[in-house]
Amino acid sequence: MTREPTLATALLGGGCFWCLDAVFRELDGVHAVESGYAGGRTAAPTYEQVCAGDTGHAEVVRLRFDPAVISFPDLLRVFFTIHDPTTRNRQGNDVGTQYRSAIFCQDEGQRRDANAVIAELTAQGLWHDPVVTEVAGPATFHPAEVYHQDYFERNGSQPYCVHVVAPKVAKFRKAWTQRLKVKH
């Protein structure tokens, strides 16, 4: 009899959610990935509202993961591999508060882990500039429109996917080969 995993939730913002979505779908131990919005003040934000920068929301992914397979700190190590946590409110050419680096901690354990991983990676001297990732408390998650879900898989030849998402996925695959899901 196979064990039914006890899943935990992570809510992460690191620029465009298409990039995070594409990477975390390939990570062993991640059972579900959903793109959406968190950390803002509008009750039911739309993509257009969030992109206009008027809602205060960040583009995020909500992950359901098995901590027996991948720990929250290891999820964060992957997260910090695939985006620049030293640029405030931007990732590359994507500029605005909706593209901020953020960890919306579900509990105090996640907050401790987030601060510890940031301290660990900072001590390793990975970046010349200080980490500006927002370590926040729980936030309401608003699912993004259906066409944003699994965007890279369905739109891989679109120019943004070719020039922005694909290089991040390739970087992830190279750095985390041992943590990729086994394809059957």
C-alpha positions in Angstrom: 0.0 0.0 0.0 1.4 3.4 -1.0 1.4 6.1 1.6 -0.7 9.2 1.0 1.6 12.1 1.4 0.9 14.9 3.9 1.3 18.0 1.8 2.4 21.5 2.9 1.9 24.8 1.1 4.4 27.4 0.0 3.6 30.8 -1.5 6.4 32.4 -3.4 6.9 35.5 -5.6 10.0 35.9 -7.8 9.1 37.9 -10.8 6.8 36.6 -13.5 4.9 33.6 -12.3 5.3 31.8 -15.6 9.0 31.2 -14.7 8.3 29.9 -11.3 5.4 27.8 -12.5 7.6 26.1 -15.2 10.5 25.3 -12.8 8.5 24.0 -9.8 6.4 21.7 -12.0 9.6 19.8 -12.7 10.8 19.6 -9.0 10.4 16.2 -7.3 8.2 16.4 -4.3 6.0 19.2 -5.7 2.5 17.9 -6.3 0.7 21.0 -7.5 1.6 24.4 -8.8 -0.8 27.2 -9.3 -0.1 30.7 -10.6 -1.8 33.6 -8.9 -1.6 36.8 -6.9 -1.0 37.5 -3.2 0.0 40.3 -0.8 -2.3 43.0 -2.1 -5.4 44.9 -1.1 -7.9 44.1 -3.9 -10.5 41.4 -3.1 -10.5 39.8 -6.6 -7.6 41.0 -8.6 -7.3 40.4 -12.4 -4.1 40.1 -14.4 -4.7 43.5 -15.9 -5.2 45.2 -12.5 -2.1 43.5 -11.1 0.0 44.4 -14.1 -1.1 48.1 -13.8 0.5 48.0 -10.3 -2.6 49.3 -8.6 -3.5 46.3 -6.4 -0.3 45.8 -4.4 -0.3 42.1 -5.3 2.7 40.1 -6.3 2.7 37.5 -9.0 3.1 34.2 -7.1 3.0 30.5 -7.3 1.2 28.4 -4.7 3.0 25.1 -4.3 1.6 22.0 -2.7 4.6 19.9 -1.7 5.6 16.7 0.2 8.0 17.7 3.0 9.1 14.1 3.2 10.5 14.4 -0.3 11.6 18.1 -0.4 11.9 20.4 2.6 10.7 24.0 2.6 14.4 25.2 2.9 15.3 23.2 -0.2 12.3 24.7 -2.0 13.7 28.1 -1.1 17.2 27.2 -2.3 15.7 26.3 -5.7 13.6 29.6 -5.6 16.8 31.6 -5.0 18.5 29.9 -7.9 16.0 31.0 -10.4 15.5 34.7 -9.7 17.5 37.7 -8.5 16.5 38.4 -4.9 18.7 41.6 -4.8 16.5 43.7 -7.1 13.6 45.5 -5.5 10.3 45.3 -7.5 11.9 43.9 -10.7 13.2 40.8 -12.4 15.1 41.7 -15.6 12.8 43.9 -17.8 9.8 43.1 -15.7 9.4 46.1 -13.4 6.8 46.9 -10.7 5.8 45.8 -7.2 4.0 42.8 -8.8 7.4 41.4 -9.7 8.9 41.6 -6.2 10.7 38.8 -4.5 8.5 37.6 -1.7 8.0 34.6 0.6 4.5 34.5 2.1 5.2 32.3 5.1 2.4 30.0 6.2 3.6 29.8 9.8 6.5 30.7 12.1 8.5 27.6 11.1 8.5 28.8 7.5 9.5 32.3 8.6 12.4 30.9 10.6 13.4 28.7 7.6 13.2 31.6 5.2 15.4 33.9 7.3 17.9 31.0 7.9 18.2 30.2 4.1 18.6 33.9 3.3 21.4 34.2 5.9 23.0 31.0 4.7 23.0 32.1 1.0 24.2 35.6 1.9 27.1 34.1 4.0 28.1 32.1 0.9 28.5 35.4 -1.0 26.3 34.5 -3.9 25.3 38.1 -4.6 27.2 41.4 -4.5 24.1 43.3 -3.4 21.9 42.6 -0.3 18.9 40.3 -0.5 15.7 42.4 -0.6 13.2 39.4 -0.6 10.2 40.3 1.5 9.6 37.7 4.2 5.9 38.2 5.0 3.2 36.4 6.9 0.3 34.4 5.4 -1.5 36.1 2.5 -4.7 35.4 0.7 -4.0 33.6 -2.6 -6.0 34.6 -5.6 -5.7 32.1 -8.5 -4.7 33.7 -11.8 -6.8 33.3 -14.9 -6.8 29.8 -16.5 -4.6 30.8 -19.4 -1.7 31.6 -17.0 -1.6 28.0 -15.6 1.2 25.9 -17.0 1.9 28.7 -19.4 5.4 27.7 -20.5 4.3 24.1 -21.4 1.5 25.4 -23.6 3.3 28.5 -25.0 7.0 27.5 -25.1 7.6 29.1 -28.5 6.2 32.5 -27.5 9.1 35.0 -27.5 8.9 35.7 -23.7 9.0 32.0 -23.0 12.0 31.5 -25.4 14.0 34.4 -24.1 13.1 34.6 -20.4 11.4 31.4 -19.1 13.4 28.8 -21.0 16.8 30.1 -19.8 15.6 30.0 -16.2 14.3 26.4 -16.6 17.6 25.4 -18.2 19.5 27.0 -15.3 17.3 25.1 -12.8 17.7 21.8 -14.6 21.5 22.2 -14.6 21.7 23.2 -10.9 19.1 20.8 -9.6 19.5 17.7 -11.9 19.3 15.3 -8.9 15.9 16.9 -7.8 14.0 16.6 -11.1 10.9 14.5 -11.3 11.4 11.2 -12.9 9.4 11.1 -16.1 7.7 7.8 -16.8 
